[in-house]
Amino acid sequence: MSEPSSIEFCSIINESGEEYCVYISVPLINLISFRKAITTGSILLEEYGEILFYHKGNVSNQVIKKYLKREFNINHHYEEELISGVEVL
């Protein structure tokens, strides 16, 4: 059984100065340290989770979302749907 994970988006600049957009699956146990590290400086993304998608330069968020839905069946509205369900209770 796989660990519960959060799909995180980050825009990064590599050591060569090239910009990438990245979606990474971060196990919940690593999420707090990942979010702290991503805002404080240089990190190796692979140490925090599995990179699902990356693209050099800017790419439409809708293009990425369609790819992630098709390839990984990711529900981009999960958190909103969960909160709505809890509010109904």
DAFEN-V273669 format. One record per pair of residues at least 4 apart in sequence whose C-alpha atoms are under 7 Angstrom apart, sorted by the first residue. I is the first residue (numbers start at 1). J is the second residue. Records with the same first field share a line. If there is no record, write none. Layout:
I->J + J
//
This chain:
3->27
4->27 + 28
5->25 + 26 + 27 + 28
6->25 + 26 + 27 + 28
7->23 + 24 + 25 + 26
8->23 + 24 + 25
9->22 + 23 + 24
10->21 + 22 + 23
11->20 + 21 + 22
12->19 + 20 + 21
13->17 + 18 + 19 + 20
14->18 + 19
19->56 + 57
20->54 + 55 + 56 + 57
21->54 + 55 + 56 + 57 + 58
22->53 + 54 + 55
23->51 + 52 + 53 + 54
24->49 + 50 + 51 + 52
25->49 + 50 + 51 + 52
26->30 + 31 + 48 + 49 + 50
27->31 + 49
30->34 + 48
31->35
32->36
33->37
34->38 + 48
35->39
36->40
37->41 + 43
38->43
45->49
46->50 + 51
60->64
61->65
62->66
63->67
64->68
65->69
66->70
67->71
68->72 + 73 + 74
69->73 + 74 + 75
77->81
78->82
79->83
80->84
81->85
82->86
83->87
84->88
85->89
//
